[in-house]
Amino acid sequence: MSRRKRKIEEYERNIAQAMEILQAISEDTTTPRNIRRAAKNAMDSLQDQSLSHAVRAANAIGILDEISQDPNMPPYTRTRVWNVVSVLENIKD
């Protein structure tokens, strides 16, 4: 298997892991609505097949970075958001 193909598979796994966490955040009713909405927006950004993996990850990180400063975010949700960001930061072109 070529190196490029392995990288793409790794990126797909990272995106799938991030999607799983974002899905949990977006369905958590104890999380404020604006944060759940941002998690859904980040998921939409990650699913945009017209962009490269790195661009999709960067767009999602931008969305999540904005909400991570929200003082109304529960601490456990903030930790999950940081977890997603750290997973997505490994994706590069």
Residue frames relative to the residue before (quaternion, step in Angstrom):
aa qw qx qy qz dx dy dz
M 1.0000 0.0000 0.0000 0.0000 0.00 0.00 0.00
S 0.4659 -0.6997 0.4680 0.2726 3.54 -0.88 0.93
R 0.6456 -0.5397 0.3862 0.3779 3.53 -1.26 0.47
R 0.6427 0.5383 -0.3150 0.4448 3.53 1.00 -0.90
K 0.6581 0.5109 -0.3090 0.4588 3.56 0.95 -0.88
R 0.6357 0.5197 -0.3269 0.4679 3.60 1.04 -0.77
K 0.6313 0.5312 -0.3286 0.4597 3.58 1.01 -0.83
I 0.6553 0.5125 -0.3112 0.4595 3.57 0.90 -0.93
E 0.6548 0.5012 -0.3172 0.4684 3.59 0.94 -0.82
E 0.6315 0.5220 -0.3280 0.4703 3.58 1.03 -0.77
Y 0.6517 0.5103 -0.3096 0.4680 3.58 0.97 -0.86
E 0.6340 0.5238 -0.3260 0.4662 3.57 1.01 -0.79
R 0.6427 0.5081 -0.3222 0.4743 3.61 1.00 -0.78
N 0.6438 0.5188 -0.3212 0.4619 3.59 0.98 -0.84
I 0.6608 0.4973 -0.3048 0.4724 3.56 0.94 -0.88
A 0.6416 0.5185 -0.3265 0.4614 3.60 0.97 -0.80
Q 0.6428 0.5118 -0.3197 0.4719 3.59 0.99 -0.82
A 0.6541 0.5027 -0.3091 0.4732 3.59 0.94 -0.88
M 0.6397 0.5325 -0.3243 0.4494 3.60 0.97 -0.85
E 0.6346 0.5407 -0.3264 0.4454 3.57 0.99 -0.82
I 0.6792 0.4735 -0.2865 0.4821 3.59 0.90 -0.91
L 0.6572 0.5089 -0.3115 0.4606 3.59 0.95 -0.88
Q 0.6051 0.5504 -0.3453 0.4600 3.58 1.08 -0.72
A 0.6551 0.5067 -0.3075 0.4686 3.58 0.95 -0.88
I 0.6449 0.5096 -0.3222 0.4697 3.59 0.98 -0.83
S 0.6967 0.4935 -0.2853 0.4354 3.59 0.86 -0.95
E 0.7120 0.4283 -0.2546 0.4947 3.60 1.19 -0.43
D 0.5330 0.6337 -0.3983 0.3946 3.59 1.30 -0.11
T 0.2931 -0.8029 0.4967 0.1507 3.58 -0.36 1.25
T 0.6020 0.5460 -0.3741 0.4466 3.61 1.23 -0.15
T 0.5938 0.5414 -0.3533 0.4789 3.57 1.32 -0.13
P 0.5493 -0.6285 0.4292 0.3450 3.63 -0.91 0.82
R 0.6459 -0.5826 0.3550 0.3425 3.53 -1.11 0.81
N 0.6643 0.5117 -0.3272 0.4357 3.61 0.89 -0.86
I 0.6469 0.5036 -0.3174 0.4765 3.58 1.09 -0.64
R 0.6223 0.5177 -0.3347 0.4825 3.59 1.03 -0.73
R 0.6397 0.5250 -0.3152 0.4646 3.58 1.03 -0.85
A 0.6560 0.5035 -0.3108 0.4686 3.59 0.95 -0.85
A 0.6188 0.5308 -0.3416 0.4676 3.60 1.04 -0.71
K 0.6478 0.4996 -0.3141 0.4818 3.60 1.01 -0.79
N 0.6369 0.5198 -0.3278 0.4654 3.60 1.01 -0.78
A 0.6382 0.5123 -0.3211 0.4766 3.58 1.02 -0.79
M 0.6303 0.5228 -0.3317 0.4685 3.60 1.04 -0.75
D 0.6369 0.5211 -0.3258 0.4655 3.59 0.96 -0.86
S 0.6453 0.5246 -0.3101 0.4607 3.55 0.99 -0.86
L 0.6731 0.4953 -0.2959 0.4626 3.60 0.97 -0.80
Q 0.6967 0.4759 -0.2708 0.4636 3.59 1.15 -0.55
D 0.4867 0.6745 -0.4277 0.3538 3.62 1.28 -0.06
Q 0.2429 -0.8282 0.4948 0.1010 3.57 -0.06 1.35
S 0.5842 0.5999 -0.3784 0.3945 3.62 1.19 -0.32
L 0.6947 0.4291 -0.2583 0.5162 3.59 1.28 -0.26
S 0.5701 -0.5729 0.4496 0.3803 3.57 -1.23 0.40
H 0.6798 -0.4861 0.3526 0.4211 3.55 -1.28 0.36
A 0.6718 0.5139 -0.3031 0.4389 3.59 0.90 -0.91
V 0.6579 0.4960 -0.3131 0.4724 3.60 0.97 -0.81
R 0.6344 0.5214 -0.3294 0.4661 3.58 0.98 -0.81
A 0.6618 0.4973 -0.3035 0.4718 3.58 0.96 -0.90
A 0.6568 0.5157 -0.3147 0.4512 3.60 0.93 -0.87
N 0.6401 0.5180 -0.3251 0.4650 3.59 0.98 -0.80
A 0.6647 0.4947 -0.3002 0.4726 3.58 0.93 -0.89
I 0.6332 0.5231 -0.3333 0.4629 3.59 0.98 -0.81
G 0.6292 0.5442 -0.3319 0.4448 3.59 0.98 -0.79
I 0.6544 0.5043 -0.2991 0.4775 3.56 0.96 -0.90
L 0.7075 0.4686 -0.2633 0.4587 3.57 0.85 -0.99
D 0.6094 0.5611 -0.3509 0.4367 3.57 1.07 -0.68
E 0.6256 0.5472 -0.3285 0.4487 3.57 1.04 -0.79
I 0.7495 0.4066 -0.2355 0.4663 3.58 0.79 -0.98
S 0.5531 0.6340 -0.4070 0.3557 3.61 1.12 -0.44
Q 0.6599 0.5035 -0.3043 0.4674 3.59 1.24 -0.37
D 0.4469 0.7125 -0.4386 0.3167 3.59 1.29 -0.11
P 0.3854 -0.7514 0.4839 0.2293 3.63 -0.61 1.08
N 0.6393 0.5364 -0.3282 0.4425 3.61 1.21 -0.36
M 0.5171 0.6533 -0.4206 0.3589 3.58 1.24 -0.14
P 0.4513 -0.6749 0.5063 0.2906 3.59 -0.84 0.94
P 0.6099 -0.5976 0.3728 0.3632 3.62 -0.99 0.75
Y 0.6611 0.5042 -0.3266 0.4495 3.63 0.93 -0.78
T 0.6294 0.5114 -0.3350 0.4796 3.60 1.11 -0.61
R 0.6194 0.5390 -0.3399 0.4586 3.58 1.00 -0.79
T 0.6379 0.5220 -0.3237 0.4646 3.58 0.99 -0.82
R 0.6521 0.5053 -0.3152 0.4691 3.59 0.97 -0.81
V 0.6323 0.5241 -0.3296 0.4657 3.59 1.01 -0.83
W 0.6544 0.4999 -0.3134 0.4729 3.61 0.92 -0.86
N 0.6095 0.5504 -0.3422 0.4567 3.56 1.08 -0.74
V 0.6524 0.5052 -0.3095 0.4727 3.59 0.92 -0.91
V 0.6531 0.5175 -0.3169 0.4530 3.58 0.89 -0.93
S 0.6677 0.4968 -0.3134 0.4574 3.61 0.90 -0.84
V 0.6302 0.5139 -0.3372 0.4744 3.60 1.05 -0.68
L 0.7068 0.4702 -0.2667 0.4563 3.58 0.90 -0.93
E 0.5937 0.5890 -0.3721 0.4027 3.61 1.10 -0.54
N 0.5994 0.5737 -0.3552 0.4307 3.61 1.21 -0.33
I 0.6168 0.5536 -0.3412 0.4435 3.59 1.26 -0.26
K 0.0939 0.7926 -0.5905 0.1191 3.55 -0.64 1.19
D 0.4665 -0.6546 0.5103 0.3057 3.57 -1.22 0.44
